[in-house]
Amino acid sequence: MRLWHIIFLVFSSAFFPLRAFAAEDCPNALAGSGSYTLEQGVNRITEVFYDDGPTVKTEFRIGGQLLLATTLYQGLFELHRLDRGLLIESKPRDDLGKFFPLRPLQNMPKILVTSFDLTSSEAVTKNNIRVVRLRYIGAQEFKIGDCTYPVLKFQRDENWPSVSNIDYYAPQLKLVIAKEYSDHSIRSYERIHSAAH
């Protein structure tokens, strides 16, 4: 088990009840490789693929049709996006590895990202720069179906596309599992299960 896995488990046991890890049928992405599935509504499925590396891949389908595929750094920073034929690649100018493992009360400096539309070989933002800011605002437990996960909450602000919301990030899943918007509405998943389900 890697050192950051141990650090996360110690942090979690100190700040969250152990029942967050008790359900044996609840997937996690802390070690090894595998996949799990998140469901939202009828026929809306997100498959998540992970391994021991820092990147996570997701595929979102409605009724079996692939609409969105992404590659994310630790589930927080988008590196690659295929959105209904539009292919966008993003290259952070910072070494994202220095921000992980995440720590309580951790804020991140402004992250500069170069984004290209690979379908036209042109920059997708003015001056070729996207700015991402994440500010830690708290920690709590969050339920998806019968599974409970500890989450870290970050205020996310981006200049393109214009984004301002709260990310509910689950380190145990390497993914943002819910988003809270300015009207305090929360968009999340209804069910989660491993690929072997």
C-alpha positions as CSV (number, residue, x, y, z in Angstrom):
1,M,0.0,0.0,0.0
2,R,1.4,3.4,-1.0
3,L,2.2,6.0,1.7
4,W,-0.5,8.4,0.5
5,H,-3.1,5.6,0.9
6,I,-2.0,5.1,4.5
7,I,-2.1,8.8,5.1
8,F,-5.6,9.1,3.7
9,L,-6.9,6.1,5.8
10,V,-5.4,7.6,9.0
11,F,-6.9,11.0,8.2
12,S,-10.3,9.5,7.4
13,S,-10.5,7.4,10.6
14,A,-9.7,10.6,12.6
15,F,-12.3,12.8,10.9
16,F,-15.1,10.4,9.8
17,P,-16.9,7.5,11.5
18,L,-15.5,4.1,10.5
19,R,-18.9,3.1,9.1
20,A,-17.9,5.1,6.0
21,F,-15.7,2.2,5.1
22,A,-17.8,-0.6,6.5
23,A,-19.9,-1.7,3.6
24,E,-18.1,-4.5,1.8
25,D,-20.1,-4.0,-1.5
26,C,-19.1,-0.4,-1.8
27,P,-16.3,0.1,-4.3
28,N,-13.1,2.2,-3.7
29,A,-10.2,3.2,-5.9
30,L,-7.5,3.4,-3.3
31,A,-5.3,0.6,-4.5
32,G,-4.9,-1.7,-7.5
33,S,-6.8,-1.3,-10.7
34,G,-10.5,-1.8,-11.6
35,S,-13.7,0.1,-12.3
36,Y,-17.0,1.0,-10.8
37,T,-20.3,2.3,-12.1
38,L,-22.4,5.3,-11.0
39,E,-26.0,5.7,-12.0
40,Q,-28.1,8.8,-12.2
41,G,-31.8,8.5,-13.2
42,V,-32.9,6.1,-15.9
43,N,-30.3,4.8,-18.3
44,R,-27.7,7.5,-17.3
45,I,-24.5,5.6,-16.4
46,T,-21.0,6.8,-15.7
47,E,-18.2,4.1,-15.7
48,V,-15.0,5.0,-13.9
49,F,-11.7,3.2,-14.6
50,Y,-8.7,3.6,-12.2
51,D,-5.3,2.0,-11.4
52,D,-2.3,2.8,-9.2
53,G,-1.4,5.8,-11.3
54,P,-2.8,9.4,-10.8
55,T,-5.2,9.4,-13.8
56,V,-8.8,8.3,-13.8
57,K,-10.9,7.7,-16.9
58,T,-14.7,8.1,-17.1
59,E,-17.3,7.2,-19.7
60,F,-20.8,8.7,-19.6
61,R,-23.6,7.0,-21.5
62,I,-27.3,7.5,-21.9
63,G,-29.2,4.5,-23.1
64,G,-26.0,2.8,-24.0
65,Q,-24.7,5.6,-26.2
66,L,-21.4,7.1,-25.3
67,L,-21.7,10.9,-25.0
68,L,-18.7,12.0,-22.9
69,A,-15.3,10.4,-22.1
70,T,-12.7,12.1,-19.9
71,T,-9.3,11.6,-18.4
72,L,-8.8,13.3,-15.0
73,Y,-5.8,13.8,-12.8
74,Q,-6.8,12.3,-9.4
75,G,-10.4,12.9,-10.5
76,L,-10.1,16.7,-9.9
77,F,-8.4,18.1,-13.0
78,E,-9.5,17.4,-16.5
79,L,-6.7,16.4,-18.9
80,H,-8.6,15.0,-21.9
81,R,-12.3,15.4,-23.0
82,L,-14.2,13.8,-25.9
83,D,-17.6,15.4,-25.9
84,R,-19.9,14.2,-28.7
85,G,-17.1,14.6,-31.3
86,L,-15.4,17.6,-29.8
87,L,-11.9,16.6,-28.5
88,I,-10.2,18.9,-26.0
89,E,-6.8,18.3,-24.5
90,S,-5.7,20.3,-21.4
91,K,-2.1,20.6,-20.2
92,P,-1.6,22.0,-16.7
93,R,1.4,24.3,-16.4
94,D,2.0,23.2,-12.8
95,D,3.1,19.8,-11.5
96,L,-0.2,18.6,-10.1
97,G,1.5,15.8,-8.2
98,K,2.8,18.3,-5.6
99,F,-0.8,18.9,-4.4
100,F,-1.4,15.2,-3.5
101,P,-2.3,13.6,-1.3
102,L,-4.8,16.2,-0.3
103,R,-4.6,17.5,3.3
104,P,-7.3,19.0,5.6
105,L,-7.8,22.7,5.1
106,Q,-5.7,22.6,2.0
107,N,-6.1,25.4,-0.6
108,M,-4.5,25.2,-4.1
109,P,-2.9,28.1,-5.8
110,K,-4.2,29.3,-9.2
111,I,-3.7,26.5,-11.7
112,L,-3.0,27.6,-15.3
113,V,-4.1,25.2,-18.0
114,T,-3.4,25.2,-21.7
115,S,-6.4,23.8,-23.6
116,F,-6.6,22.8,-27.3
117,D,-9.5,21.8,-29.5
118,L,-7.8,18.8,-31.2
119,T,-10.6,18.6,-33.7
120,S,-9.5,21.9,-35.3
121,S,-6.0,22.3,-33.8
122,E,-6.9,25.6,-32.4
123,A,-6.8,27.0,-28.8
124,V,-10.2,27.0,-27.2
125,T,-9.7,30.0,-24.9
126,K,-8.5,33.5,-25.5
127,N,-4.7,33.6,-25.1
128,N,-4.8,29.8,-24.8
129,I,-5.1,29.9,-21.0
130,R,-7.7,28.5,-18.6
131,V,-7.5,29.4,-14.9
132,V,-8.7,26.9,-12.2
133,R,-9.0,27.8,-8.5
134,L,-9.9,25.3,-5.8
135,R,-10.5,26.6,-2.2
136,Y,-11.1,24.1,0.6
137,I,-14.3,24.8,2.5
138,G,-15.0,21.7,4.6
139,A,-15.3,17.9,5.0
140,Q,-18.3,15.6,5.6
141,E,-19.8,12.3,4.7
142,F,-21.9,11.8,1.6
143,K,-24.2,9.0,0.6
144,I,-24.6,7.3,-2.8
145,G,-27.3,4.8,-2.4
146,D,-26.3,2.5,0.4
147,C,-22.7,3.6,0.4
148,T,-21.2,6.4,2.5
149,Y,-18.0,8.1,1.6
150,P,-15.9,10.9,3.2
151,V,-15.7,13.9,1.0
152,L,-13.6,17.0,0.9
153,K,-15.5,20.1,-0.3
154,F,-13.8,22.6,-2.6
155,Q,-15.1,25.9,-4.1
156,R,-14.2,25.6,-7.8
157,D,-13.9,28.6,-10.0
158,E,-12.9,28.5,-13.6
159,N,-12.8,31.2,-16.3
160,W,-13.6,28.9,-19.2
161,P,-16.1,27.7,-19.4
162,S,-17.4,30.0,-16.6
163,V,-17.7,27.7,-13.6
164,S,-18.5,28.5,-10.0
165,N,-19.7,25.6,-7.8
166,I,-18.7,23.4,-4.9
167,D,-17.1,20.0,-5.7
168,Y,-17.7,17.1,-3.3
169,Y,-14.5,15.2,-3.9
170,A,-14.2,11.6,-2.6
171,P,-10.5,10.6,-2.4
172,Q,-11.6,7.0,-1.8
173,L,-13.1,7.0,-5.3
174,K,-10.7,9.5,-6.9
175,L,-13.7,11.4,-8.2
176,V,-16.0,14.4,-7.7
177,I,-19.2,12.6,-6.7
178,A,-21.5,15.7,-6.4
179,K,-21.6,19.3,-7.2
180,E,-23.4,22.1,-5.3
181,Y,-24.5,25.2,-7.2
182,S,-25.2,28.8,-6.2
183,D,-28.9,28.1,-5.6
184,H,-27.7,25.4,-3.1
185,S,-29.1,22.6,-5.3
186,I,-26.9,19.5,-5.4
187,R,-26.4,17.2,-8.4
188,S,-25.2,13.7,-7.4
189,Y,-25.5,10.1,-8.3
190,E,-28.2,7.7,-7.0
191,R,-26.4,4.4,-7.0
192,I,-22.9,3.0,-7.1
193,H,-21.5,-0.5,-7.6
194,S,-18.4,-2.3,-8.7
195,A,-17.9,-3.6,-12.2
196,A,-18.6,-7.1,-11.0
197,H,-22.1,-6.2,-9.7
